[in-house]
Amino acid sequence: MLIHAYVADNPEKVSHLILVDAFAPIRVRIGLNAGEPIAEDEDLFGTAVNLAARICLQAEAGQILAPVVDRELAAGKRFMFADLGETELRGFEDPVRLYELRWQEAG
């Protein structure tokens, strides 16, 4: 299967092509953050959104990462978090402590 990746500002222009196994599982990486985003023109931005994006960049395929605020909000909810320690994130002055949300596939 051939996937087309488009340049964001011009969907007519193909920036590169990626060959993908159509039967391979899709593995995503997820970065969570709790906070108040700024909404404008049907888009969200601000520190909360930027931090979630930076956390996502730290994750590996199949991994869910969250900062301490998300871990604290989930206290008592039967989620398991593994402490990954502090990391420096671009655009943020202080290091951010990250946790991996442990999960398993059903079945």
Contact map, one row per residue, 1 for C-alpha under 8 A:
11100000000000000011110000000000000000000000000000000000000000000000000000000000000000000000000000000000000
11110000000000001111000000000000000000000000000000000000000000000000000000000000000000000000000000000000000
11111000000000001111000000000000000000000000000000000000000000000000000000000000000000000000000000000000000
01111100000001111100000000000000000000000000000000000000000000000000000000000000000000000000000000000000000
00111110000001111100000000000000000000000000000000000000000000000000000000000000000000000000000000000000000
00011111011111110000000000000000000000000000000000000000000000000000000000000000000000000000000000000000000
00001111111011100000000000000000000000000000000000000000000000000000000000000000000000000000000000000000000
00000111111000000000000000000000000000000000000000000000000000000000000000000000000000000000000000000000000
00000011111000000000000000000000000000000000000000000000000000000000000000000000000000000000000000000000000
00000111111110000000000000000000000000000000000000000000000000000000000000000000000000000000000000000000000
00000111111111000000000000000000000000000000000000000000000000000000000000000000000000000000000000000000000
00000100011111000000000000000000000000000000000000000000000000000000000000000000000000000000000000000000000
00000110011111100000000000000000000000000000000000000000000000000000000000000000000000000000000000000000000
00011110001111111000000000000000000000000000000000000000000000000000000000000000000000000000000000000000000
00011110000011111000000000000000000000000000000000000000000000000000000000000000000000000000000000000000000
00011100000001111100000000000000000000000000000000000000000000000000000000000000000000000000000000000000000
01111000000001111110000000000000000000000000000000000000000000000000000000000000000000000000000000000000000
01111000000000011111000000000000000000000000000000000000000000000000000000000000000000000000000000000000000
11100000000000001111100000000000000000000000000000000000000000000000000000000000000000000000000000000000000
11100000000000000111110100000000000000000000000000000000000000000000000000000000000000000000000000000000000
10000000000000000011111100000000000000000000000000000000000000000000000000000000000000000000000000000000000
10000000000000000001111100000000000000000000000000000000000000000000000000000000000000000000000000000000000
00000000000000000000111110000000000000000000000000000000000000000000000000000000000000000000000000000000000
00000000000000000001111111000000000000000000000000000000000000000000000000000000000000000000000000000000000
00000000000000000000001111100000000000000000000000000000000000000000000000000000000000000000000000000000000
00000000000000000000000111110000000000000000000000000000000000000000000000000000000000000000000000000000000
00000000000000000000000011111000000000000000000000000000000011000000000000000000000000000000000000000000000
00000000000000000000000001111100000000000000000000000000000111100000000000000000000000000000000000000000000
00000000000000000000000000111110000000000000000000000001101111110000000000000000000000000000000000000000000
00000000000000000000000000011111000000000000000000000011001001111000000000000000000000000000000000000000000
00000000000000000000000000001111100000000000000000011111111000011100000000000000000000000000000000000000000
00000000000000000000000000000111110000000000000000010011000000011110010000000000000000000000000000000000000
00000000000000000000000000000011111000000000000110110000000000000110110000000000000000000000000000000000000
00000000000000000000000000000001111100000000000100000000000000000000110000000000000000000000000000000000000
00000000000000000000000000000000111110000000000110000000000000000000000000000000000000000000000000000000000
00000000000000000000000000000000011111000000000100000000000000000000000000000000000000000000000000000000000
00000000000000000000000000000000001111100001111110000000000000000000000000000000000000000000000000000000000
00000000000000000000000000000000000111110001110000000000000000000000000000000000000000000000000000000000000
00000000000000000000000000000000000011111111100000000000000000000000000000000000000000000000000000000000000
00000000000000000000000000000000000001111111000000000000000000000000000000000000000000000000000000000000000
00000000000000000000000000000000000000111110000000000000000000000000000000000000000000000000000000000000000
00000000000000000000000000000000000000111111000000000000000000000000000000000000000000000000000000000000000
00000000000000000000000000000000000000111111100000000000000000000000000000000000000000000000000000000000000
00000000000000000000000000000000000011110111110010000000000000000000000000000000000000000000000000000000000
00000000000000000000000000000000000011100011111111000000000000000000000000000000000000000000000000000000000
00000000000000000000000000000000000011000001111111000000000000000000000000000000000000000000000000000000000
00000000000000000000000000000000000010000000111111100000000000000000000000000000000000000000000000000000000
00000000000000000000000000000000111110000000111111110000000000000000000000000000000000000000000000000000000
00000000000000000000000000000000101010000001111111111000000000000000000000000000000000000000000000000000000
00000000000000000000000000000000000000000000111111111100000000000000000000000000000000000000000000000000000
00000000000000000000000000000000100000000000001111111110000000000000000000000000000000000000000000000000000
00000000000000000000000000000011100000000000000111111111000000000000000000000000000000000000000000000000000
00000000000000000000000000000010000000000000000011111111100000000000000000000000000000000000000000000000000
00000000000000000000000000000010000000000000000001111111110000000000000000000000000000001100000000000000000
00000000000000000000000000000111000000000000000000111111111000001110000000000000000000001000000001000000000
00000000000000000000000000001111000000000000000000011111111000011000000000000000000000000000000000000000000
00000000000000000000000000001010000000000000000000001111111100000000000000000000000000000000000000000000000
00000000000000000000000000000010000000000000000000000111111100001000000000000000000000000000000000000000000
00000000000000000000000000001110000000000000000000000011111110111000000000000000000000000000000000000000000
00000000000000000000000000011000000000000000000000000000111111100000000000000000000000000000000000000000000
00000000000000000000000000111000000000000000000000000000001111100000000000000000000000000000000000000000000
00000000000000000000000000111100000000000000000000000000000111110000000000000000000000000000000000000000000
00000000000000000000000000011100000000000000000000000000001111111000000000000000000000000000000000011000000
00000000000000000000000000001111000000000000000000000001001001111100000000000000000000000000000000011100000
00000000000000000000000000000111000000000000000000000011011000111110000000000000000000000000000001111000000
00000000000000000000000000000011100000000000000000000010000000011111111000000000000000000000000001111000000
00000000000000000000000000000001100000000000000000000010000000001111111000000000000000000000000111100000000
00000000000000000000000000000000000000000000000000000000000000000111111100000000000000000000000011100000000
00000000000000000000000000000000110000000000000000000000000000000111111110000000000000000000000000000000000
00000000000000000000000000000001110000000000000000000000000000000111111111000000000000000000000000000000000
00000000000000000000000000000000000000000000000000000000000000000111111111100000100000000000000000100000000
00000000000000000000000000000000000000000000000000000000000000000001111111100000000000000000000000000000000
00000000000000000000000000000000000000000000000000000000000000000000111111100000000000000000000000000000000
00000000000000000000000000000000000000000000000000000000000000000000011111111110000000000000000000000000000
00000000000000000000000000000000000000000000000000000000000000000000001111111110000000000000000000000000000
00000000000000000000000000000000000000000000000000000000000000000000000001111110000000000000000000000000000
00000000000000000000000000000000000000000000000000000000000000000000000001111110000000000000000000000000000
00000000000000000000000000000000000000000000000000000000000000000000000001111111000000000000000000000000000
00000000000000000000000000000000000000000000000000000000000000000000000001111111100000000000000000001100000
00000000000000000000000000000000000000000000000000000000000000000000000000000111110000000000000000001110000
00000000000000000000000000000000000000000000000000000000000000000000001000000011111000000000000000111100000
00000000000000000000000000000000000000000000000000000000000000000000000000000001111100000000000000111100000
00000000000000000000000000000000000000000000000000000000000000000000000000000000111110000000000011110000000
00000000000000000000000000000000000000000000000000000000000000000000000000000000011111000000000011110000000
00000000000000000000000000000000000000000000000000000000000000000000000000000000001111100000000011100000000
00000000000000000000000000000000000000000000000000000000000000000000000000000000000111110000001111000000000
00000000000000000000000000000000000000000000000000000000000000000000000000000000000011111000001111000000000
00000000000000000000000000000000000000000000000000000000000000000000000000000000000001111101011100000000000
00000000000000000000000000000000000000000000000000000110000000000000000000000000000000111111001100000000000
00000000000000000000000000000000000000000000000000000100000000000000000000000000000000011111000000000000000
00000000000000000000000000000000000000000000000000000000000000000000000000000000000000001111100000000000000
00000000000000000000000000000000000000000000000000000000000000000000000000000000000000011111111000000000000
00000000000000000000000000000000000000000000000000000000000000000000000000000000000000000011111000000000000
00000000000000000000000000000000000000000000000000000000000000000000000000000000000000010001111100000000000
00000000000000000000000000000000000000000000000000000000000000000000000000000000000001111001111110000000000
00000000000000000000000000000000000000000000000000000000000000000010000000000000000001111000011111000000000
00000000000000000000000000000000000000000000000000000000000000000011000000000000001111100000001111100000000
00000000000000000000000000000000000000000000000000000010000000001111000000000000001111100000000111110000000
00000000000000000000000000000000000000000000000000000000000000001111001000000000111110000000000011111000000
00000000000000000000000000000000000000000000000000000000000000111100000000000000111100000000000001111100000
00000000000000000000000000000000000000000000000000000000000000111100000000000011110000000000000000111110000
00000000000000000000000000000000000000000000000000000000000000010000000000000011110000000000000000011111000
00000000000000000000000000000000000000000000000000000000000000000000000000000001000000000000000000001111100
00000000000000000000000000000000000000000000000000000000000000000000000000000000000000000000000000000111110
00000000000000000000000000000000000000000000000000000000000000000000000000000000000000000000000000000011111
00000000000000000000000000000000000000000000000000000000000000000000000000000000000000000000000000000001111
00000000000000000000000000000000000000000000000000000000000000000000000000000000000000000000000000000000111
